[in-house]
Amino acid sequence: MLEVRNVKIEYYGEEITTLNFAFNKGVTLILGEVGSYKTTLFSVIGGIKEIPDGEIIIDGINIEEDHPRYRNIAYVGANSIPQGGKVLAQLALPARLRGTKKAETKKLAYVAAEKFRLDPNKKIKSLCKAELIKFFGARLSMRQLQVTMFDEPYHFLGAENEHAITKLINSSGGYVLVSSCDGGDIKRLNPDYLVVVRREKILADGKTEDVLKNASGEYLTKFLEL
């Protein structure tokens, strides 16, 4: 179980809300309108956003004190696209930051680039969206991850690439969390679990087929496109 327990969210020293979530292994789609703390949740799990109180627990182990660099977690979002450099260097960078030797990271990066049919010498900025999907796939393949988080993937990687995006998400193991503002992503992804949030409140949570079957209320049914 991946748990976010009583995590207090502050901005400029003022407490805004408290997050409580629990996720099973498999693919979970977190569906909610803008302002529902989905990206904030990912920042908390990844250790990017410091929290004054609360716990992040994976399989019974509290990781809240672990440095983000050493959490066995990956984030894929629009702001995780490298802003410069070549494919090979950017594939190798996460491993280098975790202390892996340069020669070893270079070898692993070459293998990943070849596996995903990427030109290792191509500049990141010149990659099209379809190639970016391959880049993220190659980068994720270089690690044994407990948690992989995809932030609005069908939006920033292009709905025209939905089959490739879905394949990338489903190829990830462990806890796979996908955020979205679009109820249509339920059909695109067909996730194992579905969580519907509105601001800090969880409106529905469970296996996807159960949530869809038992959905009630004007907001929920409209948002789920029922």
MDAnalysis code that builds the backbone (N, CA, C; Angstrom):
import MDAnalysis as mda
import numpy as np

u = mda.Universe.empty(678, n_residues=226, atom_resindex=np.repeat(np.arange(226), 3), trajectory=True)
u.add_TopologyAttr("name", ["N", "CA", "C"] * 226)
u.add_TopologyAttr("resid", np.arange(1, 227))
u.add_TopologyAttr("resname", ["MET", "LEU", "GLU", "VAL", "ARG", "ASN", "VAL", "LYS", "ILE", "GLU", "TYR", "TYR", "GLY", "GLU", "GLU", "ILE", "THR", "THR", "LEU", "ASN", "PHE", "ALA", "PHE", "ASN", "LYS", "GLY", "VAL", "THR", "LEU", "ILE", "LEU", "GLY", "GLU", "VAL", "GLY", "SER", "TYR", "LYS", "THR", "THR", "LEU", "PHE", "SER", "VAL", "ILE", "GLY", "GLY", "ILE", "LYS", "GLU", "ILE", "PRO", "ASP", "GLY", "GLU", "ILE", "ILE", "ILE", "ASP", "GLY", "ILE", "ASN", "ILE", "GLU", "GLU", "ASP", "HIS", "PRO", "ARG", "TYR", "ARG", "ASN", "ILE", "ALA", "TYR", "VAL", "GLY", "ALA", "ASN", "SER", "ILE", "PRO", "GLN", "GLY", "GLY", "LYS", "VAL", "LEU", "ALA", "GLN", "LEU", "ALA", "LEU", "PRO", "ALA", "ARG", "LEU", "ARG", "GLY", "THR", "LYS", "LYS", "ALA", "GLU", "THR", "LYS", "LYS", "LEU", "ALA", "TYR", "VAL", "ALA", "ALA", "GLU", "LYS", "PHE", "ARG", "LEU", "ASP", "PRO", "ASN", "LYS", "LYS", "ILE", "LYS", "SER", "LEU", "CYS", "LYS", "ALA", "GLU", "LEU", "ILE", "LYS", "PHE", "PHE", "GLY", "ALA", "ARG", "LEU", "SER", "MET", "ARG", "GLN", "LEU", "GLN", "VAL", "THR", "MET", "PHE", "ASP", "GLU", "PRO", "TYR", "HIS", "PHE", "LEU", "GLY", "ALA", "GLU", "ASN", "GLU", "HIS", "ALA", "ILE", "THR", "LYS", "LEU", "ILE", "ASN", "SER", "SER", "GLY", "GLY", "TYR", "VAL", "LEU", "VAL", "SER", "SER", "CYS", "ASP", "GLY", "GLY", "ASP", "ILE", "LYS", "ARG", "LEU", "ASN", "PRO", "ASP", "TYR", "LEU", "VAL", "VAL", "VAL", "ARG", "ARG", "GLU", "LYS", "ILE", "LEU", "ALA", "ASP", "GLY", "LYS", "THR", "GLU", "ASP", "VAL", "LEU", "LYS", "ASN", "ALA", "SER", "GLY", "GLU", "TYR", "LEU", "THR", "LYS", "PHE", "LEU", "GLU", "LEU"])
u.atoms.positions = np.array([
    [0.842, -1.198, 0.000],
    [0.000, 0.000, 0.000],
    [0.883, 1.256, 0.000],
    [0.515, 2.223, -0.829],
    [1.151, 3.541, -0.834],
    [0.192, 4.490, -0.119],
    [0.667, 5.073, 0.970],
    [-0.214, 5.903, 1.794],
    [0.353, 7.311, 1.987],
    [-0.524, 8.278, 1.879],
    [-0.230, 9.666, 2.226],
    [-1.111, 9.971, 3.423],
    [-0.490, 10.053, 4.603],
    [-1.249, 10.162, 5.852],
    [-1.129, 11.552, 6.479],
    [-2.249, 12.222, 6.591],
    [-2.332, 13.498, 7.323],
    [-1.221, 14.472, 6.929],
    [-0.979, 14.581, 5.636],
    [0.061, 15.478, 5.136],
    [-0.496, 16.893, 5.027],
    [0.068, 17.791, 5.803],
    [-0.395, 19.177, 5.799],
    [0.293, 19.955, 4.674],
    [-0.498, 20.677, 3.926],
    [0.013, 21.473, 2.816],
    [-0.022, 22.947, 3.195],
    [1.147, 23.567, 3.113],
    [1.258, 24.989, 3.433],
    [1.796, 25.771, 2.246],
    [1.334, 26.982, 2.099],
    [1.889, 27.937, 1.141],
    [2.141, 29.246, 1.882],
    [3.395, 29.682, 1.810],
    [3.808, 30.910, 2.496],
    [3.472, 30.857, 3.994],
    [3.668, 29.658, 4.566],
    [3.471, 29.496, 6.001],
    [2.039, 29.338, 6.451],
    [1.099, 29.383, 5.517],
    [-0.307, 29.235, 5.872],
    [-0.801, 27.853, 5.458],
    [-1.412, 27.150, 6.394],
    [-1.927, 25.819, 6.094],
    [-3.144, 25.925, 5.185],
    [-3.096, 25.206, 4.056],
    [-4.168, 25.259, 3.073],
    [-5.114, 24.076, 3.200],
    [-4.534, 22.871, 3.315],
    [-5.351, 21.669, 3.389],
    [-4.528, 20.521, 3.948],
    [-5.177, 19.381, 4.154],
    [-4.513, 18.160, 4.594],
    [-4.866, 17.046, 3.620],
    [-3.855, 16.316, 3.163],
    [-4.064, 15.253, 2.184],
    [-4.019, 13.885, 2.850],
    [-4.980, 13.032, 2.480],
    [-5.004, 11.641, 2.917],
    [-5.396, 10.769, 1.727],
    [-4.472, 9.912, 1.293],
    [-4.729, 9.017, 0.168],
    [-4.137, 7.647, 0.475],
    [-4.709, 6.623, -0.142],
    [-4.147, 5.275, -0.065],
    [-4.311, 4.630, -1.433],
    [-3.228, 4.059, -1.963],
    [-3.240, 3.481, -3.303],
    [-2.774, 2.028, -3.268],
    [-3.430, 1.201, -4.081],
    [-2.994, -0.182, -4.273],
    [-2.023, -0.260, -5.439],
    [-1.280, -1.353, -5.515],
    [-0.407, -1.554, -6.661],
    [-1.251, -1.725, -7.914],
    [-0.737, -1.231, -9.028],
    [-1.470, -1.216, -10.277],
    [-1.585, 0.214, -10.764],
    [-2.421, 0.429, -11.768],
    [-2.593, 1.759, -12.364],
    [-3.821, 2.443, -11.777],
    [-3.590, 3.607, -11.180],
    [-4.677, 4.404, -10.599],
    [-4.791, 5.729, -11.334],
    [-5.967, 6.032, -11.834],
    [-6.231, 7.330, -12.449],
    [-6.839, 8.244, -11.393],
    [-6.175, 9.377, -11.156],
    [-6.671, 10.377, -10.203],
    [-7.302, 11.496, -11.021],
    [-8.607, 11.570, -10.949],
    [-9.365, 12.455, -11.823],
    [-9.941, 13.609, -11.019],
    [-9.667, 14.836, -11.452],
    [-10.190, 15.992, -10.740],
    [-9.938, 17.273, -11.494],
    [-10.751, 18.266, -11.239],
    [-10.611, 19.549, -11.915],
    [-9.335, 20.255, -11.445],
    [-8.958, 21.293, -12.154],
    [-7.796, 22.100, -11.769],
    [-8.003, 22.635, -10.353],
    [-6.950, 22.573, -9.534],
    [-7.052, 23.036, -8.165],
    [-7.406, 21.945, -7.177],
    [-7.308, 20.693, -7.615],
    [-7.642, 19.568, -6.741],
    [-6.413, 18.917, -6.115],
    [-5.275, 19.616, -6.144],
    [-4.046, 19.195, -5.454],
    [-3.413, 17.923, -6.031],
    [-3.708, 17.621, -7.294],
    [-3.134, 16.406, -7.900],
    [-1.621, 16.542, -8.068],
    [-1.173, 17.640, -8.666],
    [0.262, 17.860, -8.835],
    [0.939, 18.056, -7.492],
    [0.255, 18.707, -6.558],
    [0.792, 18.863, -5.204],
    [1.005, 17.505, -4.558],
    [0.054, 16.602, -4.738],
    [0.178, 15.245, -4.217],
    [1.428, 14.567, -4.763],
    [1.662, 14.698, -6.067],
    [2.840, 14.093, -6.686],
    [4.127, 14.713, -6.134],
    [4.100, 16.023, -5.924],
    [5.285, 16.703, -5.384],
    [5.601, 16.230, -3.974],
    [4.559, 15.950, -3.212],
    [4.734, 15.454, -1.851],
    [5.318, 14.046, -1.863],
    [4.753, 13.165, -2.681],
    [5.223, 11.782, -2.754],
    [6.668, 11.729, -3.230],
    [6.994, 12.572, -4.206],
    [8.347, 12.590, -4.748],
    [9.356, 13.302, -3.872],
    [8.879, 14.025, -2.851],
    [9.777, 14.738, -1.954],
    [10.198, 16.098, -2.453],
    [9.563, 16.576, -3.510],
    [9.899, 17.891, -4.061],
    [9.338, 18.998, -3.171],
    [8.153, 18.774, -2.638],
    [7.547, 19.751, -1.744],
    [7.719, 19.283, -0.301],
    [8.341, 20.098, 0.504],
    [8.525, 19.768, 1.916],
    [7.185, 19.897, 2.644],
    [7.005, 19.027, 3.619],
    [5.762, 19.058, 4.378],
    [6.070, 19.250, 5.862],
    [5.282, 20.063, 6.551],
    [5.532, 20.310, 7.970],
    [5.094, 19.162, 8.871],
    [4.168, 18.361, 8.357],
    [3.656, 17.266, 9.183],
    [3.007, 16.224, 8.278],
    [3.036, 14.954, 8.720],
    [2.419, 13.880, 7.952],
    [3.427, 12.810, 7.565],
    [2.930, 11.748, 6.937],
    [3.773, 10.615, 6.577],
    [3.519, 10.166, 5.147],
    [4.603, 9.708, 4.485],
    [4.518, 9.060, 3.184],
    [5.012, 7.630, 3.395],
    [4.141, 6.650, 3.229],
    [4.476, 5.275, 3.570],
    [4.302, 4.374, 2.349],
    [5.366, 3.625, 2.033],
    [5.318, 2.670, 0.928],
    [5.603, 1.284, 1.488],
    [4.638, 0.398, 1.340],
    [4.776, -0.984, 1.820],
    [5.229, -1.027, 3.281],
    [4.634, -0.156, 4.089],
    [4.896, -0.149, 5.520],
    [6.113, 0.641, 5.963],
    [6.849, 1.227, 5.021],
    [8.061, 1.978, 5.360],
    [7.836, 3.466, 5.131],
    [8.118, 4.277, 6.148],
    [7.965, 5.725, 6.054],
    [9.168, 6.308, 5.309],
    [8.923, 6.931, 4.167],
    [10.018, 7.481, 3.355],
    [10.094, 8.996, 3.450],
    [9.309, 9.593, 4.330],
    [9.203, 11.056, 4.372],
    [10.544, 11.738, 4.593],
    [11.450, 11.081, 5.318],
    [12.743, 11.680, 5.609],
    [13.775, 11.410, 4.507],
    [13.461, 10.557, 3.557],
    [14.415, 10.218, 2.497],
    [14.568, 11.378, 1.517],
    [15.788, 11.635, 1.089],
    [16.041, 12.667, 0.081],
    [15.373, 12.268, -1.233],
    [14.788, 13.219, -1.965],
    [14.128, 12.896, -3.237],
    [15.006, 12.101, -4.193],
    [16.302, 12.371, -4.177],
    [17.230, 11.702, -5.089],
    [17.264, 10.193, -4.857],
    [17.005, 9.787, -3.623],
    [17.132, 8.373, -3.278],
    [15.783, 7.683, -3.077],
    [14.706, 8.395, -3.328],
    [13.402, 7.735, -3.325],
    [13.264, 6.961, -4.635],
    [12.742, 5.764, -4.542],
    [12.619, 4.912, -5.722],
    [11.339, 5.269, -6.479],
    [11.294, 6.554, -6.885],
    [10.082, 7.155, -7.430],
    [10.450, 7.981, -8.662],
    [9.573, 7.973, -9.665],
    [9.806, 8.794, -10.856],
    [8.570, 9.621, -11.169],
    [8.810, 10.814, -11.701],
    [7.736, 11.737, -12.082],
    [7.862, 12.048, -13.563],
    [6.751, 11.933, -14.290],
    [6.718, 12.275, -15.713],
    [5.649, 13.336, -15.911],
    [6.083, 14.535, -16.239],
    [5.163, 15.645, -16.451],
    [5.785, 16.664, -17.374],
    [5.017, 17.679, -17.736],
    [5.514, 18.693, -18.663],
    [6.776, 19.365, -18.152],
    [6.859, 19.564, -16.830],
    [8.035, 20.235, -16.281],
    [9.189, 19.275, -16.004],
    [9.037, 18.000, -16.407],
    [10.159, 17.066, -16.278],
    [10.878, 16.852, -17.597],
    [10.448, 17.556, -18.648],
    [11.144, 17.484, -19.927],
    [12.450, 18.263, -19.808],
    [13.597, 17.636, -20.057],
    [14.880, 18.357, -19.964],
    [14.912, 19.563, -20.892],
    [15.519, 20.634, -20.435],
    [15.547, 21.873, -21.196],
    [16.749, 21.994, -22.131],
    [17.647, 21.050, -22.067],
    [18.813, 21.112, -22.940],
    [19.574, 19.801, -22.928],
    [20.638, 19.734, -23.728],
    [21.473, 18.548, -23.772],
    [20.993, 17.533, -24.794],
    [21.736, 16.440, -24.879],
    [21.422, 15.376, -25.823],
    [20.772, 14.202, -25.102],
    [20.162, 13.342, -25.885],
    [19.422, 12.208, -25.348],
    [20.280, 11.366, -24.413],
    [21.495, 11.021, -24.843],
    [22.342, 10.141, -24.039],
    [22.640, 10.736, -22.665],
    [23.021, 12.005, -22.644],
    [23.376, 12.655, -21.384],
    [22.171, 12.738, -20.453],
    [20.998, 13.032, -21.011],
    [19.812, 13.177, -20.171],
    [19.276, 11.826, -19.691],
    [19.485, 10.785, -20.450],
    [19.130, 9.449, -19.982],
    [20.027, 9.042, -18.811],
    [21.282, 9.416, -18.884],
    [22.259, 9.019, -17.861],
    [22.172, 9.872, -16.598],
    [21.618, 11.077, -16.709],
    [21.670, 12.031, -15.597],
    [21.078, 11.515, -14.277],
    [19.866, 10.923, -14.261],
    [19.325, 10.475, -12.969],
    [20.233, 9.479, -12.249],
    [20.809, 8.556, -12.988],
    [21.709, 7.578, -12.369],
    [22.981, 8.253, -11.858],
    [23.471, 9.228, -12.589],
    [24.665, 9.955, -12.159],
    [24.396, 10.713, -10.864],
    [23.212, 11.306, -10.760],
    [22.856, 12.055, -9.552],
    [22.743, 11.139, -8.333],
    [22.433, 9.876, -8.574],
    [22.345, 8.918, -7.467],
    [23.688, 8.263, -7.157],
    [24.741, 8.696, -7.854],
    [26.080, 8.241, -7.513],
    [26.624, 7.097, -8.339],
    [25.913, 6.675, -9.390],
    [26.425, 5.608, -10.256],
    [27.599, 6.133, -11.063],
    [28.593, 5.297, -11.274],
    [29.799, 5.720, -11.992],
    [29.477, 6.109, -13.429],
    [30.249, 7.073, -13.922],
    [29.999, 7.652, -15.241],
    [29.997, 6.611, -16.346],
    [30.979, 5.722, -16.346],
    [31.082, 4.714, -17.404],
    [29.874, 3.790, -17.409],
    [29.413, 3.444, -16.214],
    [28.266, 2.542, -16.104],
    [26.984, 3.221, -16.567],
    [26.802, 4.491, -16.186],
    [25.594, 5.204, -16.603],
    [25.562, 5.399, -18.113],
    [26.722, 5.640, -18.703],
    [26.790, 5.824, -20.149],
    [26.400, 4.542, -20.875],
    [26.885, 3.417, -20.356],
    [26.561, 2.125, -20.957],
    [25.069, 1.839, -20.848],
    [24.502, 2.074, -19.669],
    [23.074, 1.848, -19.461],
    [22.230, 2.756, -20.360],
    [22.685, 3.991, -20.523],
    [21.961, 4.945, -21.363],
    [21.978, 4.522, -22.829],
    [23.101, 4.022, -23.309],
    [23.190, 3.536, -24.687],
    [22.237, 2.364, -24.910],
    [22.205, 1.446, -23.951],
    [21.320, 0.284, -24.060],
    [19.858, 0.724, -24.108],
    [19.488, 1.670, -23.238],
    [18.114, 2.162, -23.199],
    [17.740, 2.884, -24.487],
    [18.648, 3.706, -24.997],
    [18.391, 4.439, -26.242],
    [18.196, 3.469, -27.407],
    [19.028, 2.439, -27.458],
    [18.911, 1.444, -28.533],
    [17.593, 0.682, -28.423],
    [17.225, 0.310, -27.196],
    [15.993, -0.443, -26.972],
    [14.771, 0.330, -27.445],
    [14.780, 1.651, -27.233],
    [13.623, 2.471, -27.589],
    [13.816, 3.200, -28.925],
    [14.842, 2.802, -29.653],
    [15.101, 3.337, -30.999],
    [15.211, 4.861, -31.002],
    [16.067, 5.342, -30.111],
    [16.342, 6.768, -30.017],
    [17.763, 7.044, -30.467],
    [17.953, 8.161, -31.141],
    [19.291, 8.604, -31.522],
    [19.954, 9.208, -30.280],
    [20.998, 8.582, -29.731],
    [21.595, 9.086, -28.485],
    [22.216, 10.461, -28.626],
    [22.528, 10.863, -29.850],
    [23.185, 12.151, -30.067],
    [22.207, 13.262, -30.469],
    [20.938, 12.936, -30.493],
    [19.939, 13.942, -30.874],
    [19.677, 14.876, -29.700],
    [19.477, 16.150, -29.980],
    [19.196, 17.118, -28.934],
    [17.762, 16.939, -28.423],
    [17.611, 17.064, -27.118],
    [16.304, 16.906, -26.496],
    [15.281, 17.876, -27.094],
    [15.700, 19.103, -27.323],
    [14.773, 20.126, -27.820],
    [14.231, 19.809, -29.207],
    [14.911, 18.933, -29.935],
    [14.469, 18.597, -31.288],
    [13.555, 17.376, -31.322],
    [13.287, 16.761, -30.170],
    [12.425, 15.584, -30.130],
    [10.964, 15.976, -30.304],
    [10.254, 15.236, -31.150],
    [8.819, 15.440, -31.257],
    [8.146, 14.727, -30.079],
    [6.843, 14.894, -29.939],
    [6.153, 14.304, -28.792],
    [6.226, 12.777, -28.794],
    [6.143, 12.180, -29.980],
    [6.248, 10.724, -30.064],
    [7.624, 10.260, -29.591],
    [8.658, 11.030, -29.910],
    [10.010, 10.686, -29.464],
    [10.177, 10.941, -27.964],
    [9.492, 11.954, -27.449],
    [9.545, 12.211, -26.007],
    [8.958, 11.040, -25.217],
    [7.902, 10.439, -25.747],
    [7.329, 9.262, -25.097],
    [8.372, 8.154, -25.030],
    [9.102, 7.950, -26.119],
    [10.169, 6.947, -26.130],
    [11.275, 7.318, -25.148],
    [11.597, 8.612, -25.069],
    [12.629, 9.070, -24.140],
    [12.243, 8.757, -22.700],
    [11.001, 9.077, -22.333],
    [10.565, 8.781, -20.969],
    [10.532, 7.274, -20.722],
    [10.132, 6.514, -21.739],
    [10.144, 5.068, -21.601],
    [11.546, 4.541, -21.362],
    [12.512, 5.084, -22.103],
    [13.909, 4.670, -21.948],
    [14.430, 5.034, -20.567],
    [14.111, 6.235, -20.109],
    [14.585, 6.678, -18.792],
    [13.987, 5.825, -17.672],
    [12.698, 5.538, -17.767],
    [12.050, 4.725, -16.739],
    [12.585, 3.298, -16.737],
    [12.954, 2.792, -17.918],
    [13.439, 1.414, -18.019],
    [14.782, 1.209, -17.332],
    [15.476, 2.283, -17.030],
    [16.804, 2.196, -16.420],
    [16.737, 2.032, -14.902],
    [15.517, 2.040, -14.343],
    [15.373, 1.949, -12.888],
    [14.323, 0.913, -12.505],
    [14.483, 0.322, -11.328],
    [13.457, -0.521, -10.731],
    [12.670, 0.373, -9.776],
    [11.501, 0.821, -10.209],
    [10.768, 1.846, -9.485],
    [9.649, 1.259, -8.633],
    [9.470, 1.851, -7.464],
    [8.321, 1.504, -6.633],
    [7.085, 2.286, -7.071],
    [7.305, 3.560, -7.423],
    [6.188, 4.452, -7.764],
    [6.557, 5.247, -9.019],
    [5.624, 5.279, -9.977],
    [5.791, 6.128, -11.159],
    [4.559, 7.006, -11.276],
    [4.781, 8.310, -11.416],
    [3.684, 9.276, -11.445],
    [3.660, 9.997, -12.786],
    [2.515, 9.962, -13.449],
    [2.330, 10.623, -14.734],
    [1.344, 11.770, -14.550],
    [1.797, 12.985, -14.800],
    [0.992, 14.189, -14.565],
    [0.398, 14.685, -15.885],
    [-0.893, 14.463, -16.073],
    [-1.613, 14.881, -17.287],
    [-0.898, 14.408, -18.567],
    [-0.559, 13.124, -18.675],
    [0.252, 12.663, -19.819],
    [-0.424, 12.824, -21.178],
    [-1.747, 12.593, -21.244],
    [-2.427, 12.701, -22.534],
    [-2.519, 14.151, -22.993],
    [-2.394, 15.067, -22.049],
    [-2.435, 16.494, -22.390],
    [-1.080, 16.963, -22.916],
    [-0.006, 16.735, -22.126],
    [1.270, 17.337, -22.527],
    [2.018, 16.506, -23.567],
    [1.670, 15.238, -23.711],
    [2.324, 14.414, -24.733],
    [1.456, 14.227, -25.973],
    [0.255, 14.786, -25.948],
    [-0.595, 14.798, -27.138],
    [-1.567, 13.637, -27.202],
    [-2.857, 13.943, -27.233],
    [-3.884, 12.897, -27.302],
    [-3.739, 12.050, -28.557],
    [-3.100, 12.614, -29.605],
    [-2.901, 11.843, -30.836],
    [-1.947, 10.668, -30.617],
    [-1.209, 10.716, -29.517],
    [-0.275, 9.631, -29.182],
    [-0.828, 8.740, -28.066],
    [-2.151, 8.700, -27.918],
    [-2.737, 8.044, -26.746],
    [-2.359, 6.565, -26.633],
    [-2.230, 5.860, -27.736],
    [-1.888, 4.437, -27.655],
    [-0.473, 4.241, -27.112],
    [0.456, 5.072, -27.570],
    [1.833, 4.991, -27.087],
    [1.922, 5.405, -25.623],
    [1.139, 6.426, -25.246],
    [1.127, 6.879, -23.847],
    [0.565, 5.792, -22.940],
    [-0.541, 5.196, -23.354],
    [-1.152, 4.122, -22.567],
    [-0.190, 2.949, -22.423],
    [0.507, 2.602, -23.482],
    [1.482, 1.508, -23.426],
    [2.601, 1.836, -22.448],
    [3.076, 3.078, -22.466],
    [4.125, 3.510, -21.540],
    [3.652, 3.389, -20.093],
    [2.447, 3.866, -19.821],
    [1.914, 3.808, -18.462],
    [1.767, 2.361, -17.998],
    [1.195, 1.522, -18.851],
    [0.932, 0.136, -18.472],
    [2.198, -0.711, -18.369],
    [3.294, -0.221, -18.942],
    [4.558, -0.955, -18.848],
    [5.275, -0.683, -17.523],
    [4.774, 0.300, -16.778],
    [5.365, 0.634, -15.488],
    [4.831, -0.324, -14.426],
    [5.692, -0.708, -13.498],
    [5.282, -1.627, -12.448],
    [5.098, -0.939, -11.112],
    [4.668, -1.704, -10.113],
    [4.487, -1.154, -8.779],
    [3.262, -0.269, -8.706],
    [3.419, 0.876, -8.049],
    [2.332, 1.847, -7.919],
    [2.447, 2.848, -9.066],
    [1.424, 2.914, -9.894],
    [1.422, 3.816, -11.045],
    [0.256, 4.778, -10.885],
    [0.577, 6.057, -10.736],
    [-0.436, 7.085, -10.516],
    [-0.491, 8.009, -11.721],
    [-1.690, 8.262, -12.206],
    [-1.883, 9.110, -13.382],
    [-2.897, 10.186, -13.037],
    [-2.526, 11.442, -13.203],
    [-3.464, 12.531, -12.919],
    [-4.116, 13.014, -14.209],
    [-5.339, 13.505, -14.093],
    [-6.043, 13.993, -15.272],
    [-7.185, 14.918, -14.871],
    [-7.510, 15.853, -15.773],
    [-8.691, 16.704, -15.631],
    [-9.792, 16.268, -16.601],
    [-9.541, 15.209, -17.368],
    [-10.411, 14.809, -18.470],
    [-11.010, 13.433, -18.201],
    [-12.338, 13.380, -18.035],
    [-13.006, 12.107, -17.820],
    [-12.824, 11.129, -18.961],
    [-12.516, 11.638, -20.153],
    [-12.282, 10.767, -21.301],
    [-11.067, 9.882, -21.146],
    [-10.181, 10.239, -20.206],
    [-8.981, 9.424, -19.981],
    [-9.306, 8.082, -19.335],
    [-10.517, 7.943, -18.794],
    [-10.923, 6.637, -18.264],
    [-10.957, 5.619, -19.398],
    [-11.559, 5.999, -20.522],
    [-11.627, 5.096, -21.673],
    [-10.265, 4.915, -22.322],
    [-9.480, 5.979, -22.368],
    [-8.155, 5.875, -22.988],
    [-7.256, 4.913, -22.226],
    [-7.308, 4.990, -20.908],
    [-6.366, 4.253, -20.074],
    [-6.926, 2.938, -19.536],
    [-8.220, 2.912, -19.239],
    [-8.839, 1.742, -18.595],
    [-8.037, 1.329, -17.359],
    [-7.945, 2.226, -16.370],
    [-7.100, 1.964, -15.203],
    [-7.684, 0.892, -14.288],
    [-6.817, 0.327, -13.448],
    [-7.280, -0.651, -12.461],
    [-8.158, 0.020, -11.407],
    [-7.731, 1.231, -11.012],
    [-8.424, 1.945, -9.939],
    [-8.705, 3.381, -10.383],
    [-9.721, 3.949, -9.779],
    [-10.117, 5.314, -10.104],
    [-10.373, 6.084, -8.815],
    [-9.756, 7.256, -8.718],
    [-9.993, 8.164, -7.597],
    [-10.494, 9.486, -8.181],
    [-11.642, 9.935, -7.736],
    [-12.183, 11.212, -8.208],
    [-12.111, 12.203, -7.062],
    [-11.451, 13.330, -7.320],
    [-11.260, 14.336, -6.278],
    [-11.848, 15.672, -6.727],
    [-12.267, 16.448, -5.746],
    [-12.685, 17.826, -5.994],
    [-12.105, 18.661, -4.876],
    [-11.156, 19.501, -5.254],
    [-10.327, 20.204, -4.282],
    [-9.658, 19.146, -3.398],
    [-9.793, 19.226, -2.083],
    [-9.107, 18.252, -1.236],
    [-9.983, 17.055, -0.882],
    [-11.205, 17.013, -1.398],
    [-12.134, 15.950, -1.025],
    [-12.119, 14.802, -2.029],
    [-12.119, 13.571, -1.519],
    [-12.229, 12.386, -2.364],
    [-13.720, 12.073, -2.520],
    [-14.215, 12.162, -3.755],
    [-15.631, 11.908, -4.020],
    [-15.910, 10.438, -4.290],
    [-14.922, 9.752, -4.871],
    [-15.084, 8.325, -5.174],
    [-13.704, 7.688, -5.229],
    [-13.645, 6.422, -4.819],
    [-12.349, 5.747, -4.725],
    [-12.586, 4.243, -4.748],
    [-11.929, 3.537, -5.680],
    [-12.076, 2.089, -5.728],
    [-11.722, 1.544, -7.090],
    [-12.064, 0.271, -7.302],
    [-11.855, -0.310, -8.623],
    [-12.687, 0.466, -9.638],
    [-12.129, 0.655, -10.817],
    [-12.765, 1.526, -11.812],
    [-14.194, 1.103, -12.105],
    [-14.406, -0.191, -12.330],
    [-15.754, -0.637, -12.678],
    [-16.742, -0.377, -11.552],
    [-16.272, -0.457, -10.294],
    [-17.157, -0.211, -9.159],
    [-17.504, 1.270, -9.032],
    [-16.509, 2.130, -9.243],
    [-16.755, 3.573, -9.165],
    [-17.755, 4.007, -10.231],
    [-17.564, 3.510, -11.456],
    [-18.462, 3.884, -12.546],
    [-19.869, 3.347, -12.313],
    [-19.954, 2.157, -11.771],
    [-21.249, 1.525, -11.529],
    [-22.041, 2.238, -10.440],
    [-21.347, 2.710, -9.418],
    [-22.014, 3.274, -8.250],
    [-21.973, 4.794, -8.192],
    [-21.488, 5.440, -9.243],
    [-21.373, 6.906, -9.234],
    [-22.743, 7.554, -9.088],
    [-22.794, 8.578, -8.250],
    [-24.032, 9.326, -8.066],
    [-23.692, 10.779, -7.748],
    [-24.620, 11.654, -7.961],
    [-24.386, 13.075, -7.729],
    [-24.111, 13.788, -9.033],
    [-24.601, 15.011, -9.154],
    [-24.507, 15.763, -10.414],
    [-23.065, 15.975, -10.853],
    [-22.210, 16.415, -9.926],
    [-20.818, 16.691, -10.304],
    [-20.118, 15.428, -10.747],
    [-20.250, 14.363, -9.951],
    [-19.525, 13.135, -10.234],
    [-19.950, 12.519, -11.563],
    [-21.228, 12.402, -11.785],
    [-21.700, 11.772, -13.013],
    [-21.335, 12.605, -14.247],
    [-21.405, 13.926, -14.111],
    [-21.032, 14.781, -15.242],
    [-19.553, 14.696, -15.539],
    [-18.720, 14.673, -14.474],
    [-17.280, 14.646, -14.641],
    [-16.811, 13.321, -15.223],
    [-17.508, 12.242, -14.874],
    [-17.165, 10.930, -15.389],
    [-17.764, 10.681, -16.768],
    [-18.508, 11.654, -17.287],
    [-19.144, 11.578, -18.607],
    [-20.102, 10.417, -18.678],
    [-20.883, 10.221, -17.621],
    [-21.883, 9.139, -17.596],
    [-23.200, 9.629, -18.187],
])
